[in-house]
Amino acid sequence: VQLQASGGGLVQPGGSLRLSCSASGFPLEDYHVAWFRRAPGKEREGVSCLSGSDDSAYYADFVGGRFTISRDNAKNTVFLQMNSLKPEDTARYYCSALRAADADRTALQALDVMHEHSQWGQGTQVTVSS
């Protein structure tokens, strides 16, 4: 499973970014895809997961309606649109994928599995600062 996270950058509080998670060699539409983040000195935490079974989405409580996860099958990419960004959103963001057909899981269950077992790539840095 080869994934590439991109789209991070420096943005002012209240601004927006769209992160991309692109896959090579396999169809992301058949996978649960999750975003995680890790801020300096903190544990990695799950942000959102898009189900590969029914396209339902899970969001962590701290998202508070500000982020939207979506999929573009033609581009084999999952996006995380982040609006109303806050300084506390500053972190390195990572994506992960889990084949949906392996087991019957909700988006949250899939995120928990990925949290425990993923091998993390380089991620993309998001910095929210004035």
Residue pairs with C-beta under 8 A, 6 or more apart in sequence:
1 23
1 26
1 97
2 23
2 24
2 25
3 21
3 22
3 23
3 95
3 96
3 97
3 121
4 20
4 21
4 22
4 23
4 24
4 121
5 19
5 20
5 21
5 93
5 94
5 95
5 121
5 122
5 123
5 124
6 19
6 20
6 22
6 124
7 17
7 18
7 19
7 20
7 124
8 17
8 19
8 92
8 93
8 123
8 124
8 125
8 126
8 127
9 17
9 125
9 126
9 127
10 127
10 129
11 17
11 85
11 126
11 127
11 128
12 128
12 129
12 130
13 85
13 86
13 87
13 128
13 129
13 130
14 84
14 85
15 85
15 128
16 81
16 82
16 83
16 84
16 85
17 82
17 85
17 126
18 79
18 80
18 81
18 82
19 35
19 79
19 80
19 82
19 93
19 95
19 124
19 126
20 77
20 78
20 79
21 28
21 33
21 35
21 77
21 78
21 79
21 80
21 95
21 97
22 75
22 76
22 77
23 31
23 76
23 77
23 97
24 76
27 73
27 76
28 52
28 71
28 73
28 76
28 77
28 78
28 97
29 52
29 71
29 73
29 76
30 52
30 99
30 100
30 101
31 52
31 97
31 98
31 99
31 100
32 49
32 50
32 51
32 52
32 53
32 97
32 98
32 99
32 100
32 105
32 107
32 110
32 111
32 114
33 49
33 50
33 52
33 69
33 71
33 78
33 95
33 96
33 97
34 46
34 47
34 48
34 49
34 50
34 95
34 96
34 97
34 98
34 107
34 110
34 111
34 114
34 115
35 46
35 47
35 48
35 49
35 69
35 80
35 93
35 94
35 95
36 44
36 45
36 46
36 47
36 93
36 94
36 95
36 96
36 114
36 115
36 118
36 120
37 44
37 45
37 47
37 89
37 91
37 92
37 93
37 94
37 126
38 44
38 45
38 91
38 92
38 94
38 123
39 88
39 90
39 91
39 92
42 91
44 94
44 115
44 120
45 60
46 58
46 60
46 111
46 112
46 115
47 59
47 60
47 63
47 67
47 80
47 93
48 57
48 58
48 59
48 60
48 63
48 67
48 69
48 80
48 111
49 57
49 58
49 69
49 107
49 108
49 110
49 111
49 114
50 56
50 57
50 69
50 70
50 71
50 78
50 107
51 57
51 58
51 100
51 106
51 107
51 110
52 98
52 99
52 100
52 110
53 100
53 104
53 105
55 71
56 106
56 107
57 69
57 107
58 106
58 107
58 108
58 111
59 67
59 69
62 88
66 82
66 83
66 84
66 85
67 80
67 81
67 82
67 83
68 80
68 81
68 83
69 78
69 79
69 80
69 81
70 78
70 79
70 81
71 77
71 78
71 79
72 78
72 79
78 95
80 93
80 95
82 89
82 126
85 126
85 128
86 128
87 128
87 129
88 128
89 126
89 128
90 126
90 127
90 128
90 129
91 125
91 126
92 123
92 124
92 125
92 126
93 123
93 124
93 125
93 126
94 118
94 120
94 121
94 123
94 124
95 121
96 114
96 118
96 120
97 114
98 105
98 110
98 113
98 114
100 110
105 113
